[in-house]
Each structure stands twice: as C-alpha cells, then as structure tokens.
Amino acid sequence: MEKQTNATTKPELNKKPSQASFKRGGKKFLHKKVCNLCLQGVIHVDYKNVELLTRYIAPNGKILPRRITGLCAKHQRMIANAIKRARIVALLPFVKE
C-alpha cells in the first residue's frame, strides 16, 4: 500500500488571498495592510512632493481614508496636512471635475 503525501490529500490552508478581504462562512476577514511610508523610512512628508500626494487623493479630489490607503495614523495625518497645504499654495486642486 502506497503512502499518500499531505499535498494530495489536503488542500493548502496557509495560502493567502490575492485580495484585501475574503469571505468564509459569512464572516469577513481582512489582512492587515502595511504602511508604505514606514517601510520607506519617511520621516517628514513635504507638501511640495506632488507626485506622492496625488497617490492619496481620490479621482474626485477627496483625501483617501486610512482603511483604503493602508497608512499608519501618523503618516495619514502628515499626508492630510501636506495635501491641504498644497491646495492652498495651488499645487493641487481642491476639486477635480
């Protein structure tokens, strides 16, 4: 009698989903997002860095929330303040139409 390997008898349980969330039995499980600015070692967010700031603005001009961007609270506050300053200096628009 041949011995079967675990890979053929059981599906892999440790596979991570490709999306941010998935449903199992009616419950929604979220895997934690990691702050990109913490990984890059950003200490200060400059309002003149328009390329960075536009990644955190929705197509209609709103500032994206933490649950979507995955930023930590400290960097989310820095991004929000930098976006507001860039809008006042006219580097970013208040509203996109």
MOPAC internal coordinates of N, CA, C and O (Angstrom, degrees):
PM7 1SCF
backbone

  N    0.0000 0     0.00 0     0.00 0    0    0    0
  C    1.4475 1     0.00 0     0.00 0    1    0    0
  C    1.5240 1   109.37 1     0.00 0    2    1    0
  O    1.2310 1   120.79 1   -49.54 1    3    2    1
  N    1.3309 1   116.10 1   130.46 1    3    2    1
  C    1.4543 1   120.74 1  -177.46 1    5    3    2
  C    1.5219 1   110.42 1   -84.36 1    6    5    3
  O    1.2310 1   121.93 1   -34.56 1    7    6    5
  N    1.2979 1   113.92 1   145.44 1    7    6    5
  C    1.4503 1   120.20 1   178.30 1    9    7    6
  C    1.5346 1   109.11 1   -90.13 1   10    9    7
  O    1.2310 1   120.67 1   -52.04 1   11   10    9
  N    1.3340 1   116.32 1   127.96 1   11   10    9
  C    1.4521 1   120.09 1  -179.30 1   13   11   10
  C    1.5226 1   109.58 1   -87.98 1   14   13   11
  O    1.2310 1   121.34 1   -35.64 1   15   14   13
  N    1.3122 1   115.04 1   144.36 1   15   14   13
  C    1.4622 1   119.18 1   177.76 1   17   15   14
  C    1.5186 1   109.97 1   -80.93 1   18   17   15
  O    1.2310 1   121.05 1   -19.54 1   19   18   17
  N    1.3141 1   115.60 1   160.46 1   19   18   17
  C    1.4670 1   120.76 1  -179.80 1   21   19   18
  C    1.5194 1   111.98 1   -65.72 1   22   21   19
  O    1.2310 1   120.25 1   151.78 1   23   22   21
  N    1.3187 1   117.12 1   -28.22 1   23   22   21
  C    1.4646 1   120.37 1  -176.86 1   25   23   22
  C    1.5278 1   111.42 1   -67.35 1   26   25   23
  O    1.2310 1   120.18 1   149.12 1   27   26   25
  N    1.3375 1   117.26 1   -30.88 1   27   26   25
  C    1.4552 1   118.86 1  -178.90 1   29   27   26
  C    1.5157 1   112.34 1   -87.12 1   30   29   27
  O    1.2310 1   119.99 1   154.84 1   31   30   29
  N    1.3227 1   117.63 1   -25.16 1   31   30   29
  C    1.4532 1   119.30 1  -177.39 1   33   31   30
  C    1.5251 1   112.91 1   -89.09 1   34   33   31
  O    1.2310 1   119.82 1   144.14 1   35   34   33
  N    1.3294 1   117.95 1   -35.86 1   35   34   33
  C    1.4584 1   121.31 1  -176.90 1   37   35   34
  C    1.5217 1   110.25 1  -120.86 1   38   37   35
  O    1.2310 1   120.02 1   -40.03 1   39   38   37
  N    1.3190 1   117.56 1   139.97 1   39   38   37
  C    1.4750 1   118.65 1   173.12 1   41   39   38
  C    1.5223 1   108.92 1   -72.55 1   42   41   39
  O    1.2310 1   121.16 1   -23.26 1   43   42   41
  N    1.3153 1   115.38 1   156.74 1   43   42   41
  C    1.4608 1   119.38 1   179.90 1   45   43   42
  C    1.5205 1   109.43 1   -71.26 1   46   45   43
  O    1.2310 1   121.14 1   -52.64 1   47   46   45
  N    1.3257 1   115.42 1   127.36 1   47   46   45
  C    1.4532 1   120.49 1  -178.32 1   49   47   46
  C    1.5250 1   112.09 1   -93.87 1   50   49   47
  O    1.2310 1   119.93 1   163.67 1   51   50   49
  N    1.3145 1   117.74 1   -16.33 1   51   50   49
  C    1.4573 1   121.06 1  -174.97 1   53   51   50
  C    1.5180 1   113.32 1   -92.51 1   54   53   51
  O    1.2310 1   119.69 1  -168.48 1   55   54   53
  N    1.3074 1   118.19 1    11.52 1   55   54   53
  C    1.4600 1   120.52 1   178.27 1   57   55   54
  C    1.5202 1   109.48 1   -71.99 1   58   57   55
  O    1.2310 1   120.86 1   -45.34 1   59   58   57
  N    1.3217 1   115.97 1   134.66 1   59   58   57
  C    1.4623 1   120.49 1   177.88 1   61   59   58
  C    1.5182 1   108.70 1   -92.63 1   62   61   59
  O    1.2310 1   120.00 1   -34.27 1   63   62   61
  N    1.3303 1   117.60 1   145.73 1   63   62   61
  C    1.4566 1   120.18 1  -179.91 1   65   63   62
  C    1.5179 1   110.66 1   -71.64 1   66   65   63
  O    1.2310 1   121.20 1   -25.23 1   67   66   65
  N    1.3177 1   115.31 1   154.77 1   67   66   65
  C    1.4600 1   119.77 1   179.66 1   69   67   66
  C    1.5210 1   111.12 1   -80.22 1   70   69   67
  O    1.2310 1   119.98 1   160.18 1   71   70   69
  N    1.3258 1   117.65 1   -19.82 1   71   70   69
  C    1.4511 1   121.32 1  -179.64 1   73   71   70
  C    1.5173 1   110.07 1   -98.61 1   74   73   71
  O    1.2310 1   120.69 1    -5.23 1   75   74   73
  N    1.3216 1   116.29 1   174.77 1   75   74   73
  C    1.4540 1   121.18 1  -178.44 1   77   75   74
  C    1.5317 1   111.43 1   -74.22 1   78   77   75
  O    1.2310 1   119.81 1   153.74 1   79   78   77
  N    1.3023 1   117.96 1   -26.26 1   79   78   77
  C    1.4578 1   119.65 1  -178.90 1   81   79   78
  C    1.5242 1   109.70 1  -144.86 1   82   81   79
  O    1.2310 1   121.30 1   -21.58 1   83   82   81
  N    1.3078 1   115.13 1   158.42 1   83   82   81
  C    1.4533 1   120.29 1   175.63 1   85   83   82
  C    1.5177 1   108.30 1  -150.45 1   86   85   83
  O    1.2310 1   120.69 1   -18.99 1   87   86   85
  N    1.3228 1   116.29 1   161.01 1   87   86   85
  C    1.4570 1   120.38 1  -178.37 1   89   87   86
  C    1.5153 1   110.15 1  -109.72 1   90   89   87
  O    1.2310 1   121.31 1   -39.37 1   91   90   89
  N    1.3223 1   115.10 1   140.63 1   91   90   89
  C    1.4552 1   121.06 1   174.91 1   93   91   90
  C    1.5285 1   106.92 1  -142.75 1   94   93   91
  O    1.2310 1   120.58 1   -67.61 1   95   94   93
  N    1.2966 1   116.50 1   112.39 1   95   94   93
  C    1.4534 1   120.71 1   177.73 1   97   95   94
  C    1.5136 1   113.80 1    66.03 1   98   97   95
  O    1.2310 1   119.57 1  -148.50 1   99   98   97
  N    1.3171 1   118.42 1    31.50 1   99   98   97
  C    1.4512 1   121.05 1   177.37 1  101   99   98
  C    1.5122 1   113.84 1    87.19 1  102  101   99
  O    1.2310 1   119.53 1   168.99 1  103  102  101
  N    1.3347 1   118.51 1   -11.01 1  103  102  101
  C    1.4588 1   120.71 1   179.02 1  105  103  102
  C    1.5191 1   109.17 1   -98.98 1  106  105  103
  O    1.2310 1   120.93 1   -34.03 1  107  106  105
  N    1.3173 1   115.83 1   145.97 1  107  106  105
  C    1.4567 1   120.45 1  -178.66 1  109  107  106
  C    1.5305 1   109.10 1  -104.17 1  110  109  107
  O    1.2310 1   120.33 1   -55.42 1  111  110  109
  N    1.3195 1   116.97 1   124.58 1  111  110  109
  C    1.4495 1   122.39 1   179.44 1  113  111  110
  C    1.5212 1   108.99 1  -109.83 1  114  113  111
  O    1.2310 1   120.45 1   -46.96 1  115  114  113
  N    1.3073 1   116.74 1   133.04 1  115  114  113
  C    1.4592 1   121.72 1   178.29 1  117  115  114
  C    1.5175 1   108.71 1  -115.49 1  118  117  115
  O    1.2310 1   120.52 1   -43.68 1  119  118  117
  N    1.3328 1   116.62 1   136.32 1  119  118  117
  C    1.4497 1   116.99 1   171.78 1  121  119  118
  C    1.5133 1   107.88 1   -97.10 1  122  121  119
  O    1.2310 1   121.11 1   -36.78 1  123  122  121
  N    1.3150 1   115.49 1   143.22 1  123  122  121
  C    1.4472 1   122.01 1  -170.31 1  125  123  122
  C    1.5218 1   111.66 1   -68.83 1  126  125  123
  O    1.2310 1   121.12 1   -45.04 1  127  126  125
  N    1.3346 1   115.47 1   134.96 1  127  126  125
  C    1.4502 1   120.80 1   175.99 1  129  127  126
  C    1.5281 1   108.28 1   -85.81 1  130  129  127
  O    1.2310 1   121.07 1   -28.53 1  131  130  129
  N    1.3052 1   115.55 1   151.47 1  131  130  129
  C    1.4570 1   121.01 1  -178.87 1  133  131  130
  C    1.5208 1   108.42 1  -106.59 1  134  133  131
  O    1.2310 1   120.71 1   -41.13 1  135  134  133
  N    1.3229 1   116.25 1   138.87 1  135  134  133
  C    1.4604 1   121.85 1  -179.22 1  137  135  134
  C    1.5265 1   109.52 1   -68.99 1  138  137  135
  O    1.2310 1   120.55 1   -61.38 1  139  138  137
  N    1.3418 1   116.55 1   118.62 1  139  138  137
  C    1.4618 1   120.92 1  -179.34 1  141  139  138
  C    1.5274 1   111.85 1   -66.44 1  142  141  139
  O    1.2310 1   120.38 1   145.66 1  143  142  141
  N    1.3159 1   116.89 1   -34.34 1  143  142  141
  C    1.4601 1   119.64 1  -178.67 1  145  143  142
  C    1.5276 1   111.31 1   -71.06 1  146  145  143
  O    1.2310 1   119.91 1   146.75 1  147  146  145
  N    1.3261 1   117.77 1   -33.25 1  147  146  145
  C    1.4676 1   120.52 1   175.09 1  149  147  146
  C    1.5257 1   110.24 1   -66.62 1  150  149  147
  O    1.2310 1   120.38 1   140.38 1  151  150  149
  N    1.3359 1   116.87 1   -39.62 1  151  150  149
  C    1.4600 1   120.25 1   179.28 1  153  151  150
  C    1.5207 1   111.61 1   -65.22 1  154  153  151
  O    1.2310 1   120.27 1   144.39 1  155  154  153
  N    1.3409 1   117.08 1   -35.61 1  155  154  153
  C    1.4583 1   121.36 1   179.47 1  157  155  154
  C    1.5263 1   112.01 1   -80.13 1  158  157  155
  O    1.2310 1   120.15 1   167.30 1  159  158  157
  N    1.3216 1   117.32 1   -12.70 1  159  158  157
  C    1.4603 1   121.21 1   179.76 1  161  159  158
  C    1.5195 1   113.31 1    78.08 1  162  161  159
  O    1.2310 1   120.48 1  -148.28 1  163  162  161
  N    1.3226 1   116.68 1    31.72 1  163  162  161
  C    1.4688 1   121.12 1  -179.75 1  165  163  162
  C    1.5205 1   109.17 1   -74.35 1  166  165  163
  O    1.2310 1   120.98 1   -54.23 1  167  166  165
  N    1.3320 1   115.72 1   125.77 1  167  166  165
  C    1.4626 1   120.89 1   179.10 1  169  167  166
  C    1.5195 1   110.73 1   -97.22 1  170  169  167
  O    1.2310 1   120.71 1   141.60 1  171  170  169
  N    1.3326 1   116.24 1   -38.40 1  171  170  169
  C    1.4650 1   121.26 1  -177.08 1  173  171  170
  C    1.5251 1   109.23 1  -134.89 1  174  173  171
  O    1.2310 1   120.56 1   -44.40 1  175  174  173
  N    1.3266 1   116.54 1   135.60 1  175  174  173
  C    1.4645 1   121.71 1   176.54 1  177  175  174
  C    1.5211 1   107.67 1  -100.20 1  178  177  175
  O    1.2310 1   120.79 1   -57.76 1  179  178  177
  N    1.3401 1   116.10 1   122.24 1  179  178  177
  C    1.4515 1   121.12 1  -176.65 1  181  179  178
  C    1.5316 1   110.07 1   -92.84 1  182  181  179
  O    1.2310 1   120.25 1   -41.85 1  183  182  181
  N    1.3149 1   117.12 1   138.15 1  183  182  181
  C    1.4659 1   120.50 1  -179.07 1  185  183  182
  C    1.5232 1   111.96 1   -70.66 1  186  185  183
  O    1.2310 1   120.06 1   164.16 1  187  186  185
  N    1.3294 1   117.49 1   -15.84 1  187  186  185
  C    1.4676 1   120.86 1   179.98 1  189  187  186
  C    1.5237 1   112.62 1   -83.50 1  190  189  187
  O    1.2310 1   119.88 1   170.50 1  191  190  189
  N    1.3191 1   117.84 1    -9.50 1  191  190  189
  C    1.4623 1   122.38 1   179.15 1  193  191  190
  C    1.5311 1   108.80 1   -85.53 1  194  193  191
  O    1.2310 1   120.68 1   -99.97 1  195  194  193
  N    1.3181 1   116.31 1    80.03 1  195  194  193
  C    1.4627 1   122.45 1  -172.52 1  197  195  194
  C    1.5349 1   111.02 1   -68.58 1  198  197  195
  O    1.2310 1   119.91 1   145.77 1  199  198  197
  N    1.3274 1   117.78 1   -34.23 1  199  198  197
  C    1.4667 1   120.84 1  -179.39 1  201  199  198
  C    1.5306 1   111.41 1   -61.56 1  202  201  199
  O    1.2310 1   120.68 1   139.23 1  203  202  201
  N    1.3290 1   116.31 1   -40.77 1  203  202  201
  C    1.4608 1   120.58 1   178.24 1  205  203  202
  C    1.5291 1   110.75 1   -68.62 1  206  205  203
  O    1.2310 1   120.64 1   137.23 1  207  206  205
  N    1.3149 1   116.38 1   -42.77 1  207  206  205
  C    1.4648 1   120.51 1  -174.91 1  209  207  206
  C    1.5263 1   112.55 1   -69.05 1  210  209  207
  O    1.2310 1   119.94 1   147.02 1  211  210  209
  N    1.3227 1   117.73 1   -32.98 1  211  210  209
  C    1.4675 1   119.38 1  -178.46 1  213  211  210
  C    1.5242 1   112.07 1   -68.34 1  214  213  211
  O    1.2310 1   119.46 1   159.41 1  215  214  213
  N    1.3293 1   118.63 1   -20.59 1  215  214  213
  C    1.4690 1   120.42 1   176.26 1  217  215  214
  C    1.5278 1   111.81 1   -69.26 1  218  217  215
  O    1.2310 1   120.36 1   158.42 1  219  218  217
  N    1.3393 1   116.92 1   -21.58 1  219  218  217
  C    1.4586 1   121.22 1  -176.58 1  221  219  218
  C    1.5253 1   112.15 1  -107.65 1  222  221  219
  O    1.2310 1   120.47 1  -158.91 1  223  222  221
  N    1.3333 1   116.71 1    21.09 1  223  222  221
  C    1.4602 1   122.41 1   176.37 1  225  223  222
  C    1.5270 1   108.08 1  -119.11 1  226  225  223
  O    1.2310 1   120.48 1   -46.13 1  227  226  225
  N    1.3270 1   116.69 1   133.87 1  227  226  225
  C    1.4623 1   122.31 1   177.97 1  229  227  226
  C    1.5277 1   109.36 1   -70.83 1  230  229  227
  O    1.2310 1   120.16 1   -17.34 1  231  230  229
  N    1.3411 1   117.30 1   162.66 1  231  230  229
  C    1.4715 1   120.00 1   179.34 1  233  231  230
  C    1.5285 1   114.27 1   -57.97 1  234  233  231
  O    1.2310 1   120.06 1   154.12 1  235  234  233
  N    1.3225 1   117.50 1   -25.88 1  235  234  233
  C    1.4656 1   119.10 1   178.86 1  237  235  234
  C    1.5331 1   112.45 1   -89.25 1  238  237  235
  O    1.2310 1   119.58 1   178.50 1  239  238  237
  N    1.3322 1   118.40 1    -1.50 1  239  238  237
  C    1.4548 1   121.80 1   175.43 1  241  239  238
  C    1.5154 1   115.45 1   105.04 1  242  241  239
  O    1.2310 1   119.67 1   177.17 1  243  242  241
  N    1.3239 1   118.23 1    -2.83 1  243  242  241
  C    1.4608 1   120.69 1  -179.34 1  245  243  242
  C    1.5300 1   110.95 1   -79.47 1  246  245  243
  O    1.2310 1   121.14 1   -25.57 1  247  246  245
  N    1.3212 1   115.43 1   154.43 1  247  246  245
  C    1.4674 1   121.03 1   175.25 1  249  247  246
  C    1.5258 1   107.49 1   -79.29 1  250  249  247
  O    1.2310 1   120.47 1   -51.69 1  251  250  249
  N    1.3337 1   116.70 1   128.31 1  251  250  249
  C    1.4612 1   120.62 1  -178.01 1  253  251  250
  C    1.5240 1   110.82 1   -72.80 1  254  253  251
  O    1.2310 1   119.55 1   -36.92 1  255  254  253
  N    1.3395 1   118.47 1   143.08 1  255  254  253
  C    1.4673 1   121.32 1  -179.37 1  257  255  254
  C    1.5312 1   112.17 1   -77.45 1  258  257  255
  O    1.2310 1   121.50 1   -12.61 1  259  258  257
  N    1.3195 1   114.74 1   167.39 1  259  258  257
  C    1.4688 1   121.99 1  -178.34 1  261  259  258
  C    1.5138 1   112.70 1   -61.09 1  262  261  259
  O    1.2310 1   119.96 1   143.20 1  263  262  261
  N    1.3163 1   117.68 1   -36.80 1  263  262  261
  C    1.4631 1   119.94 1  -176.55 1  265  263  262
  C    1.5188 1   112.02 1   -65.83 1  266  265  263
  O    1.2310 1   120.30 1   158.29 1  267  266  265
  N    1.3257 1   117.04 1   -21.71 1  267  266  265
  C    1.4609 1   120.98 1   177.87 1  269  267  266
  C    1.5260 1   110.81 1   -94.32 1  270  269  267
  O    1.2310 1   120.17 1   136.44 1  271  270  269
  N    1.3372 1   117.28 1   -43.56 1  271  270  269
  C    1.4600 1   120.06 1  -176.77 1  273  271  270
  C    1.5185 1   112.36 1   -76.22 1  274  273  271
  O    1.2310 1   119.92 1   148.84 1  275  274  273
  N    1.3288 1   117.75 1   -31.16 1  275  274  273
  C    1.4610 1   120.75 1  -178.64 1  277  275  274
  C    1.5159 1   113.17 1    82.00 1  278  277  275
  O    1.2310 1   119.90 1  -165.63 1  279  278  277
  N    1.3215 1   117.79 1    14.37 1  279  278  277
  C    1.4556 1   121.25 1   179.38 1  281  279  278
  C    1.5244 1   110.47 1   -79.42 1  282  281  279
  O    1.2310 1   121.11 1   -22.90 1  283  282  281
  N    1.3371 1   115.49 1   157.10 1  283  282  281
  C    1.4588 1   119.46 1   173.16 1  285  283  282
  C    1.5340 1   107.73 1   -77.91 1  286  285  283
  O    1.2310 1   120.21 1   -11.24 1  287  286  285
  N    1.3211 1   117.20 1   168.76 1  287  286  285
  C    1.4618 1   121.47 1  -174.66 1  289  287  286
  C    1.5291 1   111.49 1   -63.03 1  290  289  287
  O    1.2310 1   120.58 1   140.35 1  291  290  289
  N    1.3180 1   116.49 1   -39.65 1  291  290  289
  C    1.4661 1   120.36 1  -178.11 1  293  291  290
  C    1.5286 1   111.00 1   -63.99 1  294  293  291
  O    1.2310 1   120.43 1   133.00 1  295  294  293
  N    1.3221 1   116.79 1   -47.00 1  295  294  293
  C    1.4599 1   119.85 1  -178.60 1  297  295  294
  C    1.5314 1   111.69 1   -72.89 1  298  297  295
  O    1.2310 1   119.89 1   149.15 1  299  298  297
  N    1.3205 1   117.82 1   -30.85 1  299  298  297
  C    1.4668 1   119.94 1   176.61 1  301  299  298
  C    1.5243 1   110.50 1   -63.98 1  302  301  299
  O    1.2310 1   120.25 1   139.32 1  303  302  301
  N    1.3358 1   117.13 1   -40.68 1  303  302  301
  C    1.4660 1   120.50 1   176.82 1  305  303  302
  C    1.5252 1   110.71 1   -64.44 1  306  305  303
  O    1.2310 1   120.44 1   137.95 1  307  306  305
  N    1.3408 1   116.77 1   -42.05 1  307  306  305
  C    1.4706 1   119.84 1   178.45 1  309  307  306
  C    1.5258 1   111.59 1   -62.33 1  310  309  307
  O    1.2310 1   120.66 1   136.75 1  311  310  309
  N    1.3373 1   116.34 1   -43.25 1  311  310  309
  C    1.4692 1   121.14 1   179.72 1  313  311  310
  C    1.5244 1   110.12 1   -63.41 1  314  313  311
  O    1.2310 1   120.28 1   135.45 1  315  314  313
  N    1.3464 1   117.08 1   -44.55 1  315  314  313
  C    1.4647 1   120.51 1  -178.58 1  317  315  314
  C    1.5247 1   111.08 1   -62.38 1  318  317  315
  O    1.2310 1   120.25 1   135.52 1  319  318  317
  N    1.3234 1   117.13 1   -44.48 1  319  318  317
  C    1.4643 1   120.39 1   179.35 1  321  319  318
  C    1.5245 1   111.39 1   -66.20 1  322  321  319
  O    1.2310 1   120.22 1   140.71 1  323  322  321
  N    1.3225 1   117.19 1   -39.29 1  323  322  321
  C    1.4640 1   120.52 1   179.78 1  325  323  322
  C    1.5279 1   110.87 1   -66.76 1  326  325  323
  O    1.2310 1   120.17 1   141.15 1  327  326  325
  N    1.3350 1   117.29 1   -38.85 1  327  326  325
  C    1.4682 1   120.63 1   177.56 1  329  327  326
  C    1.5261 1   110.45 1   -64.33 1  330  329  327
  O    1.2310 1   120.53 1   137.46 1  331  330  329
  N    1.3244 1   116.59 1   -42.54 1  331  330  329
  C    1.4686 1   120.16 1   179.45 1  333  331  330
  C    1.5289 1   111.61 1   -64.24 1  334  333  331
  O    1.2310 1   120.50 1   140.05 1  335  334  333
  N    1.3345 1   116.64 1   -39.95 1  335  334  333
  C    1.4641 1   120.05 1   177.75 1  337  335  334
  C    1.5255 1   111.22 1   -67.33 1  338  337  335
  O    1.2310 1   120.49 1   139.21 1  339  338  337
  N    1.3342 1   116.67 1   -40.79 1  339  338  337
  C    1.4636 1   120.33 1   179.66 1  341  339  338
  C    1.5251 1   111.06 1   -65.56 1  342  341  339
  O    1.2310 1   120.15 1   147.75 1  343  342  341
  N    1.3171 1   117.32 1   -32.25 1  343  342  341
  C    1.4651 1   120.33 1   177.07 1  345  343  342
  C    1.5235 1   110.77 1   -67.45 1  346  345  343
  O    1.2310 1   120.29 1   138.92 1  347  346  345
  N    1.3308 1   117.06 1   -41.08 1  347  346  345
  C    1.4645 1   120.78 1  -178.51 1  349  347  346
  C    1.5260 1   110.76 1   -66.06 1  350  349  347
  O    1.2310 1   120.49 1   142.74 1  351  350  349
  N    1.3393 1   116.67 1   -37.26 1  351  350  349
  C    1.4625 1   121.27 1  -179.08 1  353  351  350
  C    1.5281 1   110.78 1   -83.80 1  354  353  351
  O    1.2310 1   120.09 1  -179.66 1  355  354  353
  N    1.3169 1   117.43 1     0.34 1  355  354  353
  C    1.4711 1   125.14 1   177.00 1  357  355  354
  C    1.5263 1   113.10 1    70.47 1  358  357  355
  O    1.2310 1   119.93 1  -149.88 1  359  358  357
  N    1.3429 1   117.74 1    30.12 1  359  358  357
  C    1.4627 1   120.96 1   172.02 1  361  359  358
  C    1.5229 1   110.87 1   -85.75 1  362  361  359
  O    1.2310 1   120.69 1   153.28 1  363  362  361
  N    1.3409 1   116.29 1   -26.72 1  363  362  361
  C    1.4585 1   122.76 1   177.44 1  365  363  362
  C    1.5257 1   108.99 1  -127.64 1  366  365  363
  O    1.2310 1   120.10 1   -31.91 1  367  366  365
  N    1.3230 1   117.42 1   148.09 1  367  366  365
  C    1.4690 1   118.94 1   177.61 1  369  367  366
  C    1.5300 1   111.27 1   -79.49 1  370  369  367
  O    1.2310 1   121.07 1   -27.94 1  371  370  369
  N    1.3250 1   115.57 1   152.06 1  371  370  369
  C    1.4645 1   119.92 1   175.39 1  373  371  370
  C    1.5238 1   110.25 1   -72.17 1  374  373  371
  O    1.2310 1   120.53 1   138.33 1  375  374  373
  N    1.3461 1   116.59 1   -41.67 1  375  374  373
  C    1.4529 1   122.36 1  -177.19 1  377  375  374
  C    1.5102 1   108.63 1  -135.21 1  378  377  375
  O    1.2310 1   120.84 1   -43.78 1  379  378  377
  N    1.3315 1   116.00 1   136.22 1  379  378  377
  C    1.4739 1   120.77 1   173.40 1  381  379  378
  C    1.5169 1   107.75 1  -105.53 1  382  381  379
  O    1.2310 1   120.35 1   -47.24 1  383  382  381
  N    1.3112 1   116.94 1   132.76 1  383  382  381
  C    1.4538 1   119.98 1  -178.98 1  385  383  382
  C    1.4974 1   111.38 1  -111.00 1  386  385  383
  O    1.2310 1   120.10 1   180.00 1  387  386  385

